[in-house]
């Protein structure tokens, strides 16, 4: 057991010094990344993958992250959201690529993957939604809606990004407009608008300002008590 732990520590150290290609890894480099996440306990996979990615050179992180995600999700599909979330939080710039890679291998978890990625890297929400929609175009609408629910401040960018890779999807998504003070106003399908707050104050916990819409049942029967 000790020998195995020492091997993993040494391997991670080697990975941090490798000079990977910015476009792709060589077979030996990819093999090193796969070996570093092999036989890791399931609860530790997310943390291990994030550690490997952050130790790689900045220009190499995406290639390392995608290789790690593919190796893990291919063997343990259920870990996809957790691993994507861990890597996205540690290296936000890799989140679109890792979310897309995971969605290809585990399409049935596409919404959970998008939710994890956007929650961990909200400023990458539009890029994440577009990257995942591109590899899973049939799920474009639920991908966009999931991203908008997690990061409503970026709703307009999300809709535009998804529509750019899956043309026509914008017409089927909630209408979004940006106000002069950078607020995103989403018109929901049941009437009324949701004002998401100022995008320039992401650190503040502003609550959404919901304007009441029409509800025929409520008007007829009153508000349930």
C-alpha positions as CSV (number, residue, x, y, z in Angstrom):
1,X,0.0,0.0,0.0
2,X,2.8,2.4,0.9
3,X,4.6,1.7,-2.3
4,X,1.5,2.4,-4.3
5,X,1.0,5.8,-2.5
6,X,4.6,6.7,-3.1
7,X,4.3,5.9,-6.8
8,X,1.2,8.1,-7.1
9,X,2.9,11.0,-5.3
10,X,6.0,10.7,-7.6
11,X,3.8,10.5,-10.7
12,X,1.9,13.7,-9.8
13,X,5.3,15.4,-9.3
14,X,6.4,14.3,-12.7
15,X,3.2,15.5,-14.3
16,X,3.8,19.0,-12.9
17,X,7.1,19.2,-14.7
18,X,6.1,17.8,-18.1
19,X,5.8,20.3,-21.0
20,X,2.7,19.1,-22.8
21,X,1.6,20.3,-26.2
22,X,-1.0,23.0,-26.0
23,X,-3.1,21.2,-28.6
24,X,-2.7,17.5,-27.6
25,X,-0.7,15.2,-25.4
26,X,1.7,12.6,-26.7
27,X,0.7,9.0,-26.0
28,X,3.2,8.8,-23.2
29,X,2.0,12.0,-21.6
30,X,-1.6,10.9,-21.8
31,X,-0.7,7.6,-20.3
32,X,0.9,9.4,-17.4
33,X,-2.3,11.3,-16.7
34,X,-4.4,8.2,-17.0
35,X,-2.1,6.4,-14.6
36,X,-2.4,9.2,-12.1
37,X,-6.1,8.8,-11.7
38,X,-6.2,5.0,-12.0
39,X,-7.2,3.0,-8.9
40,X,-7.9,6.2,-6.9
41,X,-10.8,5.8,-4.4
42,X,-14.1,7.1,-5.8
43,X,-14.5,9.9,-3.1
44,X,-11.0,11.2,-3.9
45,X,-11.3,11.2,-7.7
46,X,-12.5,14.8,-8.0
47,X,-9.8,16.2,-5.7
48,X,-7.1,14.1,-7.5
49,X,-8.1,15.2,-10.9
50,X,-8.2,18.9,-9.8
51,X,-4.8,18.6,-8.3
52,X,-3.3,17.1,-11.4
53,X,-4.8,19.9,-13.6
54,X,-3.6,22.8,-11.4
55,X,-0.1,21.4,-11.3
56,X,0.2,21.4,-15.0
57,X,1.5,24.4,-16.9
58,X,-1.3,27.0,-17.6
59,X,-1.2,26.4,-21.3
60,X,-1.4,22.7,-20.9
61,X,-4.2,22.5,-18.3
62,X,-7.1,22.0,-20.8
63,X,-5.4,19.0,-22.5
64,X,-4.5,17.4,-19.1
65,X,-8.0,18.1,-17.7
66,X,-9.8,16.5,-20.7
67,X,-7.5,13.5,-20.6
68,X,-8.2,13.0,-16.9
69,X,-11.9,13.4,-17.3
70,X,-12.1,10.9,-20.1
71,X,-10.1,8.4,-18.1
72,X,-12.3,8.7,-15.0
73,X,-15.7,9.0,-16.6
74,X,-15.0,6.1,-19.0
75,X,-14.4,3.9,-15.9
76,X,-16.7,5.5,-13.4
77,X,-19.6,7.3,-15.3
78,X,-21.5,8.2,-12.1
79,X,-18.6,10.5,-11.0
80,X,-18.9,12.8,-14.0
81,X,-20.7,15.7,-12.3
82,X,-18.4,15.6,-9.3
83,X,-15.2,15.4,-11.3
84,X,-16.2,18.1,-13.7
85,X,-17.2,20.4,-10.8
86,X,-13.9,19.8,-9.0
87,X,-11.8,20.6,-12.1
88,X,-14.0,23.5,-13.1
89,X,-13.6,25.1,-9.7
90,X,-9.8,24.6,-9.6
91,X,-9.3,25.7,-13.2
92,X,-12.3,27.6,-14.5
93,X,-10.8,28.1,-18.0
94,X,-11.0,24.3,-18.6
95,X,-14.6,24.0,-17.7
96,X,-16.2,24.2,-21.2
97,X,-13.8,21.5,-22.5
98,X,-14.2,19.1,-19.5
99,X,-17.9,19.5,-19.4
100,X,-18.2,18.6,-23.1
101,X,-15.8,15.7,-22.8
102,X,-17.9,14.3,-19.9
103,X,-21.2,14.9,-21.8
104,X,-19.9,12.8,-24.7
105,X,-19.2,9.8,-22.5
106,X,-22.2,10.2,-20.2
107,X,-25.0,11.9,-22.2
108,X,-27.7,10.8,-19.8
109,X,-26.1,13.0,-17.1
110,X,-25.8,16.1,-19.4
111,X,-27.9,18.4,-17.1
112,X,-26.1,17.3,-14.0
113,X,-22.7,17.9,-15.7
114,X,-23.7,21.4,-16.9
115,X,-25.1,22.2,-13.5
116,X,-21.9,21.2,-11.8
117,X,-19.6,23.0,-14.2
118,X,-21.6,26.3,-14.2
119,X,-22.0,26.3,-10.4
120,X,-18.2,25.9,-10.1
121,X,-17.3,28.4,-12.9
122,X,-20.3,30.8,-13.4
123,X,-18.4,33.3,-15.4
124,X,-17.8,30.5,-18.0
125,X,-21.6,29.7,-18.2
126,X,-22.1,30.7,-21.8
127,X,-19.0,28.8,-23.0
128,X,-19.9,25.7,-21.0
129,X,-23.5,25.7,-22.4
130,X,-22.2,26.2,-25.9
131,X,-19.5,23.5,-25.7
132,X,-21.9,20.9,-24.3
133,X,-24.7,21.8,-26.7
134,X,-22.3,21.4,-29.6
135,X,-21.6,17.8,-28.6
136,X,-25.2,17.0,-27.5
137,X,-27.3,19.2,-29.9
138,X,-30.5,17.3,-29.2
139,X,-30.3,18.4,-25.5
140,X,-29.5,22.0,-26.4
141,X,-32.7,23.4,-24.8
142,X,-32.3,21.7,-21.5
143,X,-28.6,22.5,-21.5
144,X,-29.4,26.2,-21.9
145,X,-32.2,26.2,-19.3
146,X,-30.0,24.4,-16.8
147,X,-27.2,26.9,-17.3
148,X,-29.6,29.8,-17.0
149,X,-31.1,28.4,-13.8
150,X,-27.7,28.1,-12.2
151,X,-26.3,31.4,-13.5
152,X,-29.3,33.6,-14.4
153,X,-27.1,36.8,-14.5
154,X,-25.6,35.4,-17.7
155,X,-28.9,34.3,-19.3
156,X,-28.5,36.5,-22.4
157,X,-25.0,35.3,-23.1
158,X,-26.1,31.7,-22.6
159,X,-29.0,31.9,-25.0
160,X,-26.8,33.6,-27.7
161,X,-24.0,31.1,-27.2
162,X,-26.2,28.0,-27.5
163,X,-28.0,29.5,-30.5
164,X,-24.6,30.0,-32.2
165,X,-23.9,26.3,-32.1
166,X,-27.5,25.0,-32.4
167,X,-29.2,27.5,-34.7
168,X,-32.9,28.0,-34.0
169,X,-32.7,27.1,-30.3
170,X,-33.1,30.8,-29.3
171,X,-36.7,30.8,-30.5
172,X,-37.6,28.0,-28.1
173,X,-35.9,29.5,-25.1
174,X,-37.2,32.1,-22.6
175,X,-36.7,35.7,-24.0
176,X,-33.9,37.6,-22.3
177,X,-33.0,41.2,-22.5
178,X,-30.3,43.3,-20.9
179,X,-31.3,46.5,-19.2
180,X,-29.1,49.7,-19.1
181,X,-27.8,48.8,-15.7
182,X,-26.6,45.3,-16.9
183,X,-29.6,43.4,-15.4
184,X,-30.8,40.3,-17.3
185,X,-34.6,40.2,-17.5
186,X,-35.9,36.8,-18.3
187,X,-39.5,36.5,-19.6
188,X,-40.8,33.2,-18.3
189,X,-43.4,31.2,-20.2
190,X,-46.1,31.6,-17.6
191,X,-46.1,35.4,-17.6
192,X,-44.1,37.9,-15.6
193,X,-40.4,38.8,-15.7
194,X,-37.5,37.7,-13.5
195,X,-35.0,40.5,-12.9
196,X,-31.8,38.8,-12.0
197,X,-29.8,41.8,-10.6
198,X,-26.6,43.6,-11.7
199,X,-24.0,41.5,-13.3
200,X,-21.2,43.8,-12.1
201,X,-21.9,42.9,-8.5
202,X,-21.4,39.2,-8.5
203,X,-20.1,39.2,-5.0
204,X,-23.4,40.5,-3.6
205,X,-26.3,38.3,-2.6
206,X,-29.0,40.2,-4.4
207,X,-32.3,38.4,-4.6
208,X,-34.1,38.1,-7.9
209,X,-36.9,40.7,-8.2
210,X,-39.9,38.7,-9.5
211,X,-42.7,40.7,-11.1
212,X,-46.0,38.9,-10.8
213,X,-47.6,37.6,-14.0
214,X,-51.1,36.4,-14.9
215,X,-52.4,33.2,-13.4
216,X,-56.0,32.4,-14.4
217,X,-56.3,29.7,-11.6
218,X,-55.1,32.1,-9.0
219,X,-57.5,34.8,-10.2
220,X,-60.4,32.4,-10.2
221,X,-59.8,30.4,-7.0
222,X,-57.6,32.8,-5.0
223,X,-54.2,32.1,-3.5
224,X,-54.0,28.6,-1.7
225,X,-53.8,28.9,2.1
